[in-house]
Amino acid sequence: MLTRAVVLKVASLPPVRHWITRGRPFRKLVDRFVAGESLADALRVASQLQSRGMNVSIDYLGESVRDRQMAESVVEEYLRVLPAMAQQGLDVQVSLKLTQLGLDIDEAFCRQNLERIVQQAGDVGGFVRIDMENSIYTQRTLDLFYSLHDRFPNLGVVIQAYLYRSEADIQQLVACKASVRLCKGAYAEPASVAYPKRRQVDEAYRRLMRNLLLHGHRPAIATHDERIIRDAIAFTRENNIPPQRFEFEMLYGIRRDLQEQLVAQGYQMRVYVPYGEAWYPYFTRRLAERPANLFFFLRHVLR
């Protein structure tokens, strides 16, 4: 957790941000994790993944929007993404952040924006997943999700295993038959709200995963951890849970070999495909959350 906090702190420094975002040598590194800056880029990547037996969840990158006009422009972009995915014959799913839709501006405004997107998704047979941000937004995100869930079954949410509160949150979400994507958590959080040690996070993830696999509504097991994936497969076999009742989810550009292996074994795989100009926060979280990503970055920079 300390490494993650340090990496994110360093990445937030203006000179470092300028160095990475303006340096042409970094473009190939960014392209490893981000599909591109345009919707056309994201659709191209999505089609390539679909041809290899994978579904996608497209994310128009952005967060912490504090301008109404900018939030409305995000909504308009998602209203373009959804029919474009349908026209291309993709399994339609998008991911979004509530601060991108104006949660920090006004909650009613944010709810209205989210409702427009979810309604459009329903019109094309699609699904919307609310990404979870750092812990100061957890309760507000869940409150907004619950306010729309009864009317929109095509709306799901993300739960982060490293938060202490997540066990209770999972119980409530399972009870209302909500669709949950389970991830470990990528933000730097204090020990007062999140498990500080990797081993503790892994144990929490396994507990929550087993609950979702047994009782959840088509959960998404979002991890690149091979040990946890093996545990998930063993658990589903022991409990006669068919592959159609859940899916694995991974990030674009990470463990592509494992993605291919799981598809070959008959498991459902969904790849989180981000695009857009506001890629820097997403990119730095990818570096911070896995040592392998950071080492890959440093090798490229130092060679």
BAMAR-135793 format. One record per atom (N, C-alpha, C): x, y, z; residue in three letters. Coordinates in steps of 0.001 Angstrom, whole numbers, padded with zeros to 6 digits, always signed. Each point is the difference from the previous one (the first is absolute). Example, Ala and Ser with C-alpha at 12.3 -4.5 7.8 and 13.67 -1.06 7.14 Angstrom:
2
+013190-005690+007800ALA -000890+001190+000000ALA +000900+001200+000000ALA -000350+001050-000720SER +000820+001190+000060SER -000770+001090+000730SER 
***
This chain:
303
+000815-001193+000000MET -000815+001193+000000MET +000861+001260+000000MET +001165-000076+000717LEU +000901+001141+000035LEU +000518+000305-001388LEU +000382-001030-000754THR +000499+000205-001355THR -001049+000695-000848THR -001238-000436+000105ARG -001078+000619-000766ARG -000126+001476+000353ARG +000002+000315+001292ALA -000151+001383+000435ALA +001146+000865-000507ALA +001219-000534+000057VAL +001168+000758-000457VAL -000074+000258-001499VAL -000327-001036-000770VAL -000086+000152-001458VAL -001051+001039-000368VAL -001167-000072+000628LEU -001064+000952-000314LEU +000375+001417+000416LEU +000712+000126+001111LYS +000433+001323+000454LYS +000999+000607-000975LYS +000978-000794-000405VAL +001004+000487-000954VAL -000659+000346-001331VAL -000918-000855-000447ALA -000660+000220-001293ALA -000842+001263-000002ALA -000465+000439+001177SER -000842+001196+000072SER +000802+001295-000074SER +001328-000082+000128LEU +000834+001201-000063LEU -000046+000590-001405LEU -000244+001304-000139PRO -000120+000612-001333PRO +001167-000286-000946PRO +001274+000063+000459PRO +001083-000293-000951PRO -000045-001437-000529PRO -000366-000946+000865VAL -000078-001401-000426VAL -001149-000180-000983VAL -001133+000597+000323ARG -001157-000099-000905ARG +000347+000581-001374ARG +000644+001154-000012HIS +000380+000639-001268HIS +000985-000874-000763HIS +000947-000578+000711TRP +001031-000844-000626TRP -000633-001199-000702TRP -000961-000631+000677ILE -000612-001205-000567ILE -001007+000335-001099ILE -000837+001015+000229THR -001052+000299-000976THR +000538+000666-001258THR +001143+000694+000112ARG +000548+000704-001167ARG +001123-000759-000686ARG +000519-001019+000679GLY +001142-000719-000564GLY -000420-001031-001029GLY +000434+000147-001205ARG -000377-000929-001071ARG +000435-001443+000275ARG +001134-000223+000671PRO +000398-001391+000280PRO -001017-000773+000842PRO -000869+000716+000728PHE -000953-000676+000877PHE -001266-000443-000724PHE -000174+000437-001249ARG -001249-000290-000699ARG -000248-001501-000134ARG +001060-000751-000306LYS -000174-001451-000141LYS -000390-000644+001323LYS +000536+000533+001086LEU -000353-000533+001315LEU -001464+000271+000323LEU -000441+001210-000299VAL -001400+000343+000240VAL -000904-000885-000850VAL +000399-000219-001248ASP -000811-000815-000910ASP -000135-001445+000475ASP +000889-000427+000858ARG -000116-001359+000543ARG -001241-000132+000885ARG -000359+001085+000681PHE -001095-000038+000965PHE -001260+000741-000450PHE +000139+000888-000983VAL -001114+000840-000453VAL -000215-000234-001485VAL -001252-000219-000401ALA -000293-000356-001394ALA +000289+001129-000973ALA -000038+001234+000463GLY +000221+001157-000859GLY -000754+001187+000560GLY -000060+001071-000763GLU -000670+001199+000482GLU -001386+000198-000600GLU -000362-000783-001015SER -001290+000185-000669SER -000885-001233+000145SER -001293+000208-000211LEU -000942-001115+000012LEU +000344-001008-001085LEU +000435+000488-001147ALA +000387-000911-001086ALA +001114-000936+000449ALA +000955+000533+000782ASP +001083-000839+000529ASP -000567-001100+000899ASP -000911+000382+000890ALA -000576-000970+000938ALA -000797-001073-000732ALA -000757+000393-001011LEU -000798-000970-000755LEU +000886-000951-000789LEU +001102+000518-000509ARG +000939-000860-000735ARG +000571-001070+000930ARG +000442+000413+001178VAL +000536-000949+000980VAL -001081-000989+000436VAL -001215+000496+000222ALA -001098-000869+000428ALA -000289-001071-001040ALA +000042+000373-001265SER -000239-000979-001073SER +001092-001059-000037SER +001241+000431+000208GLN +001110-000953+000020GLN -000171-000997+001141GLN -000387+000496+001158LEU -000201-000880+001152LEU -001182-000939-000224LEU -001060+000523-000589GLN -001162-000841-000282GLN +000360-001138-000948GLN +000866+000292-000968SER +000407-001043-000950SER +000783-001109+000686SER +000516+000283+001215ARG +000733-001002+000771ARG -000866-000589+001115ARG -001310+000219-000095GLY -000925-000628+000938GLY -000222+000743+001296GLY +000335+001296+000038MET -000139+000775+001232MET -001020+001117-000160MET -000731+000281+001069ASN -000857+001176+000058ASN +000780+001158+000604ASN -000584+001193-000051VAL +000693+001178+000516VAL -000942+000836+000855VAL +000605+000849+000817SER -000713+001088+000657SER +000783+001256-000338SER -000607+000895-000768ILE +000704+001198-000459ILE -000155+001118+001023ILE +001119+000636+000310ASP +000033+001087+000980ASP +000547+001253-000664ASP -000804+001057-000007TYR +000470+001308-000476TYR +000680+000675+001183TYR +001301+000105-000057LEU +000787+000402+001157LEU -000309+001426+000463LEU -000017+000159+001311GLY -000220+001302+000610GLY -000515-000170+001415GLY +000224+001007+000832GLU -000458-000024+001387GLU +000149+001392+000582GLU -000599+000212+001172SER +000121+001267+000734SER -000420+001202-000841SER -001088-000144-000747VAL -000522+001097-000819VAL -000784+000959+000892VAL +000321+001285-000086ARG -000673+001007+000826ARG -000648+001104-000830ARG -000199-000279-001267ASP -000618+000955-000914ASP -001204-000676-000664ASP -001170+000615+000093ARG -001218-000615-000525ARG +000090-000286-001492ARG +000552+000939-000733GLN +000094-000185-001442GLN +000894-001190-000338GLN +001081-000150+000750MET +000895-001128-000241MET -000691-001324+000341MET -000737-000028+001106ALA -000731-001218+000371ALA -001027-000353-001071ALA -000671+001002-000529GLU -000987-000250-001056GLU +000664-000515-001269GLU +001225+000460-000263SER +000718-000500-001180SER +000381-001469+000181SER +000273-000401+001239VAL +000275-001412+000288VAL -001245-000839-000283VAL -001147+000493+000432VAL -001257-000712-000263VAL -000203-000172-001500VAL +000214+001067-000749GLU -000186-000068-001454GLU +000944-001026-000624GLU +001205-000100+000534GLU +000944-000988-000530GLU -000512-001420+000249GLU -000487-000259+001204TYR -000541-001334+000277TYR -001236-000289-000852TYR -000780+001019-000294LEU -001168-000197-000860LEU +000412-000292-001443LEU +001230+000315-000343ARG +000571-000402-001291ARG +000568-001413+000073ARG +000635-000321+001116VAL +000666-001298+000148VAL -000998-001149-000096VAL -001103+000112+000704LEU -000939-001122+000121LEU -000575-000454-001343LEU -000587+000894-000809PRO -000505-000474-001302PRO +001110-000423-000942PRO +001178+000620+000139ALA +001127-000394-000861ALA +000419-001436+000294ALA +000012-000380+001273MET +000320-001382+000355MET -001048-000954-000566MET -001267+000377+000128ALA -001074-000859-000500ALA +000085-000166-001511ALA +000271+001096-000698GLN +000094-000051-001462GLN +001155-000880-000455GLN +001029-000087+000831GLN +001162-000808-000347GLN -000182-001464+000408GLN -001137-000327+000594GLY -000272-001379+000384GLY +000700-000440+001266GLY +000405+000955+000837LEU +000677-000318+001252LEU -001018-000263+001104LEU +000401-000770+001001ASP -000767-000105+001228ASP +000145+001352+000700ASP -001105+000729+000134VAL +000079+001408+000398VAL +000135+000142+001513VAL +001163+000470+000433GLN +000203+000343+001402GLN +000970+001169+000085GLN -000333+000963+000869VAL +000904+001116+000264VAL +000244+000098+001499VAL +001128+000594+000353SER +000329+000295+001392SER +000168+001508+000135SER -000386+000532+001143LEU +000113+001451+000196LEU +000197+000323+001471LEU +000476+001213+000248LYS +000202+000483+001361LYS -000998+001116+000286LYS -000554+000008+001190LEU -001012+000996+000321LEU +000580+001401+000118LEU +001254+000140+000409THR +000575+001349+000037THR +000179+000554-001411THR +000035-000887-000974GLN +000061+000397-001401GLN -001342+000586-000459GLN -001070-000411+000668LEU -001350+000451-000354LEU -000488+001135+000887LEU +000889+000516+000864GLY -000354+001169+000796GLY -000385-000263+001437GLY +000438-001116+000583LEU -000338-000293+001396LEU +000503+001087+000939LEU +001145+000604-000317ASP +000545+001061+000847ASP -000686+001345-000235ASP -000835+000074-001020ILE -000723+001238-000297ILE -001343+000003+000714ILE -000790-001049-000262ASP -001332-000112+000581ASP -000486-001429-000202ASP -000456-000625+001069GLU -000377-001411-000090GLU -001198-000223-000923GLU -000973+000902+000043ALA -001168-000143-000872ALA +000395+000134-001465ALA +000913+000909-000274PHE +000517+000183-001363PHE +000707-001263-000471PHE +000803-000583+000871CYS +000716-001239-000322CYS -000986-001138-000257CYS -001017-000128+000847ARG -000994-001060-000179ARG -000721+000154-001335ARG -000343+001221-000344GLN -000668+000254-001279GLN +000894-000421-001166GLN +001284+000326+000087ASN +000941-000377-001060ASN +000138-001515-000109ASN +000125-000652+001147LEU +000122-001461+000000LEU -001263-000643-000569LEU -001140+000518+000376GLU -001266-000574-000468GLU -000108+000083-001524GLU +000452+001096-000578ARG -000034+000129-001464ARG +000838-001095-000663ARG +001161-000257+000569ILE +000893-001006-000582ILE -000583-001401+000160ILE -000506-000298+001187VAL -000551-001338+000249VAL -001236-000243-000869VAL -000806+001037-000171GLN -001182-000116-000866GLN +000418-000316-001431GLN +001007+000718-000488GLN +000499-000251-001360GLN +000570-001407-000116GLN +000709-000435+001030ALA +000550-001361-000012ALA -001125-001025-000103ALA -001062+000211+000755GLY -001127-000918-000060GLY -000630-000052-001381GLY -000026+001138-000673ASP -000598+000066-001339ASP +000758-000846-001019ASP +001297-000217+000237VAL +000800-000799-000947VAL +000398-001352+000603VAL -000671-000392+001092GLY +000298-001283+000631GLY +001328-000024+000720GLY +000423+001158+000503GLY +001317+000105+000622GLY -000032+000111+001514GLY +001184+000064+000578PHE +000193-000033+001452PHE +000979+001098+000396PHE -000241+000604+001165VAL +000865+001068+000524VAL +000558-000433+001346VAL +001319+000100+000138ARG +000664-000349+001258ARG +000557+001278+000632ARG -000404+000281+001234ILE +000541+001154+000715ILE +001317-000396+000644ILE +001082+000623-000428ASP +001297-000242+000626ASP +000003+000588+001410ASP +000762-000618+000883MET +000150+000529+001348MET +001277+000830+000057MET -000107+001169+000613GLU +001155+000891+000125GLU +000552-000115+001418GLU +000729+001013+000472ASN +000585-000180+001326ASN -001075+000045+001084ASN +000389-000333+001218SER -000974-000344+001041SER -000908+001152+000414SER +000388+001233-000269ILE -000882+001112+000372ILE -001277-000002-000844ILE +000017-000742-001111TYR -001169-000059-000881TYR -000788-001307+000122TYR +000472-000934+000807THR -000626-001328+000012THR -001478+000052+000358THR -000340+000628+001114GLN -001399+000014+000431GLN -000871+000772-000976GLN +000488+001133-000484ARG -000794+000800-000943ARG -000223-000771-001303ARG +001012-000738-000422THR -000139-000806-001217THR -001056-001078+000188THR +000058-000696+001120LEU -000975-001060+000257LEU -001412+000568+000173LEU -000116+001139+000666ASP -001318+000617+000172ASP -000622+000323-001356ASP +000805+000547-000898LEU -000520+000350-001314LEU -000346-001256-000792LEU +000844-001018+000118PHE -000295-001274-000665PHE -001337-000561+000475PHE -000201-000062+001315TYR -001242-000566+000540TYR -001221+000815-000422TYR +000185+001305-000166SER -001138+000846-000373SER -000511-000309-001402SER +000833-000618-000835LEU -000386-000306-001380LEU -000141-001493-000279LEU +000522-000826+000889HIS +000090-001438-000289HIS -001359-000646-000266HIS -001010+000345+000778ASP -001313-000631-000179ASP -000585+000287-001378ASP +000276+001171-000527ARG -000540+000385-001310ARG +000877-000459-001153ARG +001280-000194+000286PHE +000940-000313-001079PHE +000836-001231+000357PHE -000486-001189-000347PRO +000776-001218+000284PRO +001276-000101-000827PRO +000155+000871-000998ASN +001214+000001-000823ASN +001062+000935+000573ASN -000071+000232+001312LEU +000981+000834+000691LEU +000699-000837+001059LEU +001330+000026+000003GLY +000786-000732+000986GLY +001024+000904+000651GLY +000732-000552+000952VAL +000939+000801+000771VAL +001260-000809+000268VAL +001021+000678+000490VAL +001283-000628+000337VAL +000210+000062+001509VAL +000547-001065+000562ILE +000385-000019+001414ILE +001492-000304+000092ILE +000674+000740+000886GLN +001447-000141+000178GLN +000278-000838+001246GLN +000696-001102-000193ALA +000194-000960+001091ALA +000855+000545+001131ALA +000851+000980-000268TYR +000901+000454+001061TYR -000673+000888+001043TYR -001234+000427-000229LEU -000709+000797+000996LEU -000636-000907+001053LEU +000120+000372+001264TYR -000581-000798+001079TYR -001513-000139-000162TYR -000628+001024-000506ARG -001454+000030-000084ARG -000563-000919-001078ARG +000846-000517-000882SER -000497-000675-001197SER -000775-001278+000291SER +000324-000682+001093GLU -000733-001231+000316GLU -001484+000295+000226GLU -000285+001054+000761ALA -001394+000386+000240ALA -000651+000506-001281ALA +000765+000734-000802ASP -000548+000506-001261ASP -000373-001143-000940ASP +000853-001015-000065ILE -000282-001154-000859ILE -001280-000708+000447ILE -000159-000157+001304GLN -001207-000663+000513GLN -001254+000736-000455GLN +000026+001320+000091GLN -001166+000792-000389GLN -000239-000068-001507GLN +001067+000040-000778LEU -000131-000051-001455LEU -000500-001364-000467LEU +000496-001054+000632VAL -000464-001349-000341VAL -001492-000134+000309VAL -000421+000564+001123ALA -001405-000106+000409ALA -000938+000661-001002ALA +000470+001062-000660CYS -000880+000676-000964CYS +000297-000421-001437CYS +000767-001080-000156LYS +000296-000584-001316LYS +000694+000993-000936LYS +000894+000786+000561ALA +000770+000951-000805ALA +001168-000710-000673ALA +000369+000482-001167SER +001178-000521-000693SER +001237+000726+000518SER +000977-000764+000470VAL +001192+000567+000632VAL +001255-000431-000742VAL +000862+000957-000244ARG +001370-000309-000424ARG +000882+000137+001242ARG +000734-001047+000329LEU +000877+000014+001167LEU +001427+000237-000442LEU +000622+001049+000552CYS +001418+000254-000265CYS +000720+000165+001333CYS +001321+000046-000047LYS +000749+000152+001255LYS -000033+001439+000493LYS +000115+000971-000916GLY +000056+001410+000368GLY +001326+000603-000409GLY -000051+001169-000653ALA +001214+000575-000582ALA +000379+001357+000573ALA -000781+000524+000939TYR +000285+001319+000555TYR +000824-000127+001280TYR +000761+001029+000304ALA +000758+000028+001253ALA -000967+000355+001125ALA -000212-000937+000924GLU -000954+000199+001088GLU +000696-000167+001349GLU -000443+000735+001025PRO +000600-000148+001330PRO -000392-001324+000645PRO +000812-000438+000949ALA -000263-001262+000701ALA -001271+000062+000832ALA -000534+001183+000216SER -001247+000125+000762SER -001211-000493-000787SER +000113-000072-001341VAL -001147-000436-000812VAL +000305-001213-000870VAL +001290-000316-000187ALA +000353-001084-000924ALA +001106-000870+000582ALA -000023-001274-000381TYR +001061-000911+000420TYR +001338+000510-000525TYR +001000+000125+000868PRO +001279+000560-000435PRO +000946-001002-000651PRO -000232-001304+000204LYS +000942-001004-000498LYS -000604-000801-001145LYS +000845-000314-000972ARG -000458-000731-001181ARG -000657-001334+000382ARG +000600-000700+000956ARG -000555-001291+000419ARG -001422+000171+000524ARG -000243+001050+000772GLN -001337+000255+000535GLN -000995+000315-001116GLN +000458+000764-000986VAL -000865+000338-001138VAL -000372-001265-000767VAL +000994-000858-000223ASP -000260-001251-000722ASP -001001-000879+000752ASP +000158-000078+001318GLU -000930-000803+000800GLU -001415+000572-000074GLU -000098+001323+000088ALA -001314+000640-000093ALA -000613-000241-001373ALA +000823+000091-001030TYR -000501-000222-001358TYR -000582-001405-000131TYR +000719-000977+000506ARG -000477-001386-000103ARG -001330-000193+000731ARG -000131+000590+001180ARG -001257-000131+000754ARG -001171+000591-000785ARG +000207+001199-000510LEU -001069+000675-000736LEU -000297-000717-001309LEU +001042-000485-000647MET -000167-000724-001264MET -000854-001243+000195MET +000276-000755+001049ARG -000769-001228+000246ARG -001475+000319+000243ARG -000250+001067+000737ASN -001379+000417+000256ASN -000703+000355-001312ASN +000671+000767-000844LEU -000601+000404-001274LEU -000215-001191-000928LEU +000956-000898-000045LEU -000145-001163-000880LEU -001160-000892+000439LEU -000195-000111+001301LEU -001097-000831+000508LEU -001355+000686-000116LEU -000034+001299+000300HIS -001291+000672+000166HIS -000208+001200-000917HIS +001032+000442-000697GLY -000102+001223-000784GLY -000736-000176-001317GLY -000310+001138-000617HIS -000694+000030-001288HIS +001021+000283-001100HIS +000464-001054-000663ARG +001004+000075-001067ARG +001160+000942+000375ARG +000715-000314+001066PRO +001090+000875+000430PRO +001161+000010-000985PRO +000742+001095+000042ALA +001231+000118-000782ALA +001174-000095+000968ALA +000836-001007-000195ILE +001179-000213+000843ILE +001164+000707-000684ILE +000289+001200+000473ALA +000983+000859-000666ALA +001350-000107+000703ALA +000893-000756-000589THR +001334-000182+000577THR +000955-000523-001057THR +001286+000319+000197HIS +001054-000563-000849HIS +000846-000991+000797HIS -000415-000264+001220ASP +000736-000863+000917ASP -000298-001464-000340ASP +001001-000686-000528GLU -000207-001382-000442GLU -000410-000928+001136GLU +000521+000238+001185ARG -000350-000862+001134ARG -001482+000136+000337ARG -000485+001225-000010ILE -001412+000220+000298ILE -000876-000572-001105ILE +000436+000134-001243ILE -000765-000572-001113ILE -000077-001517+000133ILE +001121-000622+000353ARG -000022-001460+000211ARG -000961-000366+001124ARG +000015+000795+001073ASP -000912-000256+001120ASP -001459+000145-000435ASP -000273+001005-000828ALA -001369+000218-000481ALA -000474-001187-000830ALA +000863-000472-000885ILE -000362-001141-000851ILE -000235-001250+000847ILE +000893-000244+000951ALA -000160-001171+000872ALA -001294+000096+000807ALA -000289+001196+000506PHE -001205+000194+000811PHE -001263-000233-000823PHE -000024+000501-001230THR -001198-000191-000838THR -000191-001467-000361THR +001097-000704-000206ARG -000123-001433-000305ARG -000515-000778+001203ARG +000536+000324+001171GLU -000428-000694+001221GLU -001481+000232+000298GLU -000505+001165-000409ASN -001376+000365+000326ASN -000936-000053-001207ASN +000486-000640-001074ASN -000828-000195-001206ASN -000568+001314-000539ASN +000835+001021-000018ILE -000396+001302-000543ILE +000479+000068-001447ILE -000899+000053-000973PRO +000419-000014-001401PRO +000656+001316-000416PRO +000882-000034-000998PRO +000689+001218-000459PRO -000948+001099-000470PRO -001216-000362-000387GLN -000955+000994-000491GLN -000534+000906+001116GLN +000233-000382+001255ARG -000555+000776+001118ARG +000918+001111+000487ARG +001179+000128-000579PHE +000932+001049+000422PHE +000943+000296-001153PHE +000788+001052+000143GLU +001019+000292-001000GLU +001259+000511+000687GLU +001119-000238-000639PHE +001245+000614+000434PHE +000135+001331-000730PHE +000659+000932+000657GLU +000216+001298-000635GLU +001432+000452+000254GLU +000621+000508-001043MET +001368+000507+000102MET +000118+001313-000753MET +001069+000711+000283LEU +000247+001286-000638LEU +000700-000180-001338LEU -000322+000864-000912TYR +000645-000010-001308TYR +001521+000125+000168TYR +000721-000885-000657GLY +001456+000074-000006GLY +000691-000742+001119GLY -000760-000578+000925ILE +000613-000697+001135ILE -000366-001484-000050ILE +001017-000841+000065ARG -000145-001457-000019ARG -000847-000477-001186ARG +000382+000458-001173ARG -000705-000437-001206ARG +000103-001512-000189ARG +001131-000569+000418ASP +000160-001453-000103ASP -001035-000734+000846ASP -000242+000511+001196LEU -000967-000627+000901LEU -001430+000176-000516LEU -000272+001144-000582GLN -001316+000219-000612GLN -000278-001064-001061GLN +000990-000219-000857GLU -000146-000996-001075GLU -000187-001407+000586GLU +000755-000317+001032GLN -000099-001331+000616GLN -001395-000260+000553GLN -000561+000986+000672LEU -001318-000186+000606LEU -001083-000166-001062LEU +000106+000749-001078VAL -000954-000165-001105VAL +000118-001405-000582VAL +001236-000456-000185ALA +000221-001343-000556ALA -000565-001086+000909ALA -000047+000275+001307GLN -000542-000968+000958GLN -001520+000083+000129GLN -000611+000913-000748GLY -001457+000086-000006GLY -000600+000982+000979GLY +000832+000884+000576TYR -000515+000988+000943TYR -000311+001311-000708TYR -000975+000718+000537GLN -000362+001299-000549GLN +001021+001041+000459GLN +000504+000760-000958MET +001006+001013+000292MET -000486+001350-000516MET +000071+000996+000851ARG -000310+001369-000400ARG +001232+000866+000259ARG +000343+000812-000970VAL +001173+000869+000105VAL -000464+001446+000153VAL +000540+000666+000990TYR -000313+001402+000283TYR +000835+000856-000943TYR -000674+000678-000927VAL +000687+000740-001065VAL -000192+001502+000215VAL +001027+000699+000503PRO -000108+001439+000211PRO +000502+000788-001214PRO -000596+001160-000206TYR +000488+000898-001051TYR -000286+001439+000420TYR +000616+000931-000700GLY -000247+001415+000264GLY +001285+000760+000260GLY -000122+001306+000024GLU +001166+000861+000206GLU +000403+000084+001473GLU -000944-000232+000907ALA +000288+000120+001439ALA +000520-001319+000557ALA +001102-000500-000574TRP +000485-001341+000332TRP +000993-000025+001161TRP +000542+001153+000390TYR +001129-000009+000933TYR -000332-000618+001366TYR -001082+000381+000687PRO -000278-000638+001304PRO -000165-001512-000110PRO -000693-000440-001038TYR -000189-001446-000203TYR +001348-000681-000210TYR +000838+000582-000836PHE +001308-000576-000316PHE +000861-000127+001254PHE +000018+001029+000830THR +000855-000051+001195THR -000519-001021+001018THR -001319-000185+000079ARG -000523-001042+000897ARG +000404-001388-000481ARG +000069-000183-001308ARG +000436-001300-000526ARG +001460-000252+000373ARG +000822+001034-000053LEU +001401-000163+000400LEU +000107-000314+001485LEU -000839+000654+000798ALA +000125-000112+001451ALA -000538-001307+000562ALA -001016-000586-000657GLU -000678-001124+000638GLU +000721-001328-000157GLU +000860-000117-001015ARG +000694-001275-000210ARG +001486+000265-000224ARG +000880-000584+000797PRO +001436+000189-000197PRO +000453-000314-001416PRO -000597-001015-000628ALA +000411-000377-001360ALA -000215+001151-000976ALA -001090+000753+000173ASN -000263+001136-000885ASN +001035+001094+000203ASN +000329+000264+001265LEU +000979+001042+000300LEU +001378-000386-000520LEU +000395-001251+000171PHE +001303-000450-000494PHE +000061+000065-001520PHE -001116-000340-000654PHE -000068+000104-001460PHE +000238+001453-000424PHE -000633+000928+000702PHE +000147+001425-000289PHE +001446+000452+000201PHE +000592-000375+001131LEU +001363+000435+000303LEU +001015-000583-000973LEU -000184-001255-000395ARG +000913-000599-000984ARG -000028+000775-001308ARG -001198+000398-000399HIS -000148+000733-001254HIS +000666+001370+000101HIS -000170+000667+001150VAL +000545+001345+000180VAL +001520-000018+000087VAL +000553-001005+000680LEU +001429+000001+000299LEU +000871-000645-001063LEU -000610-000694-000929ARG +000842-000714-000969ARG +000616+000960-001019ARG 
***
